[in-house]
Amino acid sequence: MLALEALGWALADDRRAERLLSLTGLTPDRLRNGLSDRGVQAAVLEFLANHEPDLVLAADALNTTPEVLVAAARELSA
């Protein structure tokens, strides 16, 4: 659930959404069709974890902590 909320947050900003697609290699179709895919969810959270300003902003917007987002990324990647 957290990964989907993070994806929604990331896609709310056009520049951040473009950067997400560029850095993860995901396409809009892959995102739409892969929302339940652990790999897609992990890619979204890893995208945030690799850019501290977005990580902090996302954590605040999602009412969580950066550590929780990073931990979720690791868990989904395992």
PyRosetta script that sets phi, psi and omega in degrees:
from pyrosetta import init, pose_from_sequence

init()
pose = pose_from_sequence("MLALEALGWALADDRRAERLLSLTGLTPDRLRNGLSDRGVQAAVLEFLANHEPDLVLAADALNTTPEVLVAAARELSA")
pose.set_psi(1, -41.9)
pose.set_omega(1, -178.7)
pose.set_phi(2, -61.1)
pose.set_psi(2, -40.2)
pose.set_omega(2, -180.0)
pose.set_phi(3, -63.9)
pose.set_psi(3, -38.8)
pose.set_omega(3, 179.2)
pose.set_phi(4, -68.6)
pose.set_psi(4, -38.2)
pose.set_omega(4, 176.0)
pose.set_phi(5, -65.3)
pose.set_psi(5, -40.4)
pose.set_omega(5, 178.4)
pose.set_phi(6, -64.5)
pose.set_psi(6, -39.3)
pose.set_omega(6, 177.5)
pose.set_phi(7, -61.9)
pose.set_psi(7, -46.7)
pose.set_omega(7, 177.5)
pose.set_phi(8, -57.6)
pose.set_psi(8, -42.1)
pose.set_omega(8, 178.7)
pose.set_phi(9, -64.3)
pose.set_psi(9, -45.3)
pose.set_omega(9, -177.8)
pose.set_phi(10, -64.1)
pose.set_psi(10, -37.8)
pose.set_omega(10, -176.9)
pose.set_phi(11, -78.8)
pose.set_psi(11, -11.1)
pose.set_omega(11, -179.2)
pose.set_phi(12, -69.9)
pose.set_psi(12, -17.8)
pose.set_omega(12, 179.4)
pose.set_phi(13, -115.4)
pose.set_psi(13, 121.5)
pose.set_omega(13, -175.0)
pose.set_phi(14, -57.7)
pose.set_psi(14, -44.9)
pose.set_omega(14, -179.1)
pose.set_phi(15, -65.4)
pose.set_psi(15, -41.4)
pose.set_omega(15, 179.0)
pose.set_phi(16, -67.1)
pose.set_psi(16, -39.5)
pose.set_omega(16, 178.6)
pose.set_phi(17, -62.3)
pose.set_psi(17, -42.9)
pose.set_omega(17, 177.9)
pose.set_phi(18, -63.5)
pose.set_psi(18, -40.2)
pose.set_omega(18, 178.4)
pose.set_phi(19, -66.4)
pose.set_psi(19, -39.2)
pose.set_omega(19, 176.9)
pose.set_phi(20, -57.7)
pose.set_psi(20, -49.9)
pose.set_omega(20, -179.2)
pose.set_phi(21, -64.1)
pose.set_psi(21, -42.0)
pose.set_omega(21, -178.5)
pose.set_phi(22, -65.0)
pose.set_psi(22, -46.1)
pose.set_omega(22, -174.6)
pose.set_phi(23, -79.5)
pose.set_psi(23, -28.9)
pose.set_omega(23, -178.9)
pose.set_phi(24, -91.9)
pose.set_psi(24, -19.0)
pose.set_omega(24, -176.0)
pose.set_phi(25, 78.9)
pose.set_psi(25, 3.7)
pose.set_omega(25, 178.2)
pose.set_phi(26, -75.6)
pose.set_psi(26, 151.5)
pose.set_omega(26, 175.0)
pose.set_phi(27, -109.4)
pose.set_psi(27, 161.8)
pose.set_omega(27, 176.4)
pose.set_phi(28, -56.0)
pose.set_psi(28, -40.3)
pose.set_omega(28, 178.5)
pose.set_phi(29, -64.1)
pose.set_psi(29, -42.4)
pose.set_omega(29, 179.7)
pose.set_phi(30, -63.1)
pose.set_psi(30, -39.3)
pose.set_omega(30, 176.9)
pose.set_phi(31, -62.6)
pose.set_psi(31, -49.4)
pose.set_omega(31, -178.6)
pose.set_phi(32, -60.7)
pose.set_psi(32, -43.9)
pose.set_omega(32, -175.3)
pose.set_phi(33, -84.4)
pose.set_psi(33, -11.3)
pose.set_omega(33, -175.6)
pose.set_phi(34, -116.0)
pose.set_psi(34, 22.7)
pose.set_omega(34, -176.9)
pose.set_phi(35, -59.8)
pose.set_psi(35, -29.2)
pose.set_omega(35, 179.7)
pose.set_phi(36, -94.0)
pose.set_psi(36, 0.0)
pose.set_omega(36, -178.5)
pose.set_phi(37, -81.4)
pose.set_psi(37, 124.3)
pose.set_omega(37, -179.4)
pose.set_phi(38, -59.0)
pose.set_psi(38, -34.5)
pose.set_omega(38, 179.7)
pose.set_phi(39, -64.8)
pose.set_psi(39, -41.3)
pose.set_omega(39, 177.5)
pose.set_phi(40, -66.8)
pose.set_psi(40, -45.3)
pose.set_omega(40, 179.4)
pose.set_phi(41, -61.5)
pose.set_psi(41, -42.4)
pose.set_omega(41, 178.8)
pose.set_phi(42, -63.5)
pose.set_psi(42, -40.6)
pose.set_omega(42, 179.7)
pose.set_phi(43, -60.8)
pose.set_psi(43, -40.0)
pose.set_omega(43, 178.8)
pose.set_phi(44, -64.4)
pose.set_psi(44, -47.3)
pose.set_omega(44, -178.8)
pose.set_phi(45, -69.2)
pose.set_psi(45, -35.6)
pose.set_omega(45, 176.8)
pose.set_phi(46, -66.9)
pose.set_psi(46, -35.8)
pose.set_omega(46, 175.1)
pose.set_phi(47, -56.0)
pose.set_psi(47, -46.6)
pose.set_omega(47, 178.8)
pose.set_phi(48, -67.9)
pose.set_psi(48, -43.0)
pose.set_omega(48, -177.1)
pose.set_phi(49, -63.0)
pose.set_psi(49, -26.6)
pose.set_omega(49, -177.9)
pose.set_phi(50, -87.5)
pose.set_psi(50, 0.3)
pose.set_omega(50, 178.6)
pose.set_phi(51, -138.3)
pose.set_psi(51, 94.1)
pose.set_omega(51, -171.3)
pose.set_phi(52, -52.9)
pose.set_psi(52, -41.6)
pose.set_omega(52, 178.9)
pose.set_phi(53, -58.4)
pose.set_psi(53, -43.8)
pose.set_omega(53, 177.7)
pose.set_phi(54, -68.5)
pose.set_psi(54, -37.3)
pose.set_omega(54, 179.3)
pose.set_phi(55, -58.9)
pose.set_psi(55, -47.2)
pose.set_omega(55, -178.9)
pose.set_phi(56, -66.2)
pose.set_psi(56, -44.8)
pose.set_omega(56, 179.6)
pose.set_phi(57, -64.3)
pose.set_psi(57, -42.0)
pose.set_omega(57, 179.2)
pose.set_phi(58, -64.4)
pose.set_psi(58, -44.6)
pose.set_omega(58, 179.7)
pose.set_phi(59, -58.3)
pose.set_psi(59, -44.1)
pose.set_omega(59, 179.6)
pose.set_phi(60, -63.5)
pose.set_psi(60, -45.7)
pose.set_omega(60, -178.5)
pose.set_phi(61, -65.2)
pose.set_psi(61, -32.1)
pose.set_omega(61, -177.8)
pose.set_phi(62, -93.8)
pose.set_psi(62, 5.3)
pose.set_omega(62, 177.8)
pose.set_phi(63, 58.2)
pose.set_psi(63, 47.1)
pose.set_omega(63, 177.7)
pose.set_phi(64, -141.0)
pose.set_psi(64, -165.6)
pose.set_omega(64, 179.2)
pose.set_phi(65, -117.7)
pose.set_psi(65, 157.2)
pose.set_omega(65, 175.5)
pose.set_phi(66, -57.2)
pose.set_psi(66, -36.8)
pose.set_omega(66, -179.5)
pose.set_phi(67, -61.9)
pose.set_psi(67, -38.2)
pose.set_omega(67, 178.7)
pose.set_phi(68, -66.3)
pose.set_psi(68, -41.6)
pose.set_omega(68, 178.1)
pose.set_phi(69, -64.0)
pose.set_psi(69, -42.9)
pose.set_omega(69, 178.7)
pose.set_phi(70, -64.8)
pose.set_psi(70, -42.4)
pose.set_omega(70, 178.9)
pose.set_phi(71, -62.6)
pose.set_psi(71, -40.2)
pose.set_omega(71, 178.6)
pose.set_phi(72, -65.0)
pose.set_psi(72, -38.8)
pose.set_omega(72, 177.1)
pose.set_phi(73, -61.4)
pose.set_psi(73, -44.0)
pose.set_omega(73, 178.9)
pose.set_phi(74, -64.0)
pose.set_psi(74, -42.5)
pose.set_omega(74, -178.8)
pose.set_phi(75, -64.0)
pose.set_psi(75, -42.1)
pose.set_omega(75, -179.8)
pose.set_phi(76, -70.2)
pose.set_psi(76, -27.0)
pose.set_omega(76, -179.2)
pose.set_phi(77, -80.1)
pose.set_psi(77, -18.7)
pose.set_omega(77, -176.2)
pose.set_phi(78, -73.2)
pose.dump_pdb("model.pdb")
